[in-house]
Amino acid sequence: MMGCCIGLFVLAWAVVRLWSIPAAVAMCLVAMVIPPLAAMVANRRGPEDRWWDAPSGDPQSDEWWDELDGKKRPR
């Protein structure tokens, strides 16, 4: 995705601007949207990734969170 972004910028200002500046600007606007989309795609988690269930390592904190989540009954 990032290679496409760089390619759009380079093509827009090296080639396309010679024929149409509005088209070059439009290409840059499209290229501007790609990095945030790439970050979202790269950082998304799958349905099997249950990172919120991982214990923190602090027994008291883990016990407190388990009680809040309904995994354990309060004492």
Contacts in CASP RR format, 6 or more apart in sequence:
PFRMAT RR
TARGET T0000
AUTHOR 0000-0000-0000
METHOD contacts of the structure
MODEL  1
MMGCCIGLFVLAWAVVRLWSIPAAVAMCLVAMVIPPLAAMVANRRGPEDR
WWDAPSGDPQSDEWWDELDGKKRPR
1 34 0 8 1.000
1 37 0 8 1.000
1 38 0 8 1.000
1 41 0 8 1.000
2 34 0 8 1.000
2 35 0 8 1.000
2 38 0 8 1.000
4 31 0 8 1.000
4 34 0 8 1.000
5 31 0 8 1.000
5 34 0 8 1.000
5 35 0 8 1.000
5 38 0 8 1.000
6 31 0 8 1.000
7 31 0 8 1.000
8 27 0 8 1.000
8 28 0 8 1.000
8 30 0 8 1.000
8 31 0 8 1.000
8 34 0 8 1.000
9 27 0 8 1.000
9 28 0 8 1.000
9 31 0 8 1.000
11 27 0 8 1.000
12 23 0 8 1.000
12 24 0 8 1.000
12 25 0 8 1.000
12 27 0 8 1.000
12 28 0 8 1.000
12 31 0 8 1.000
13 24 0 8 1.000
13 28 0 8 1.000
16 23 0 8 1.000
16 24 0 8 1.000
16 27 0 8 1.000
17 24 0 8 1.000
45 51 0 8 1.000
55 62 0 8 1.000
56 62 0 8 1.000
56 65 0 8 1.000
63 72 0 8 1.000
66 72 0 8 1.000
67 73 0 8 1.000
67 74 0 8 1.000
END
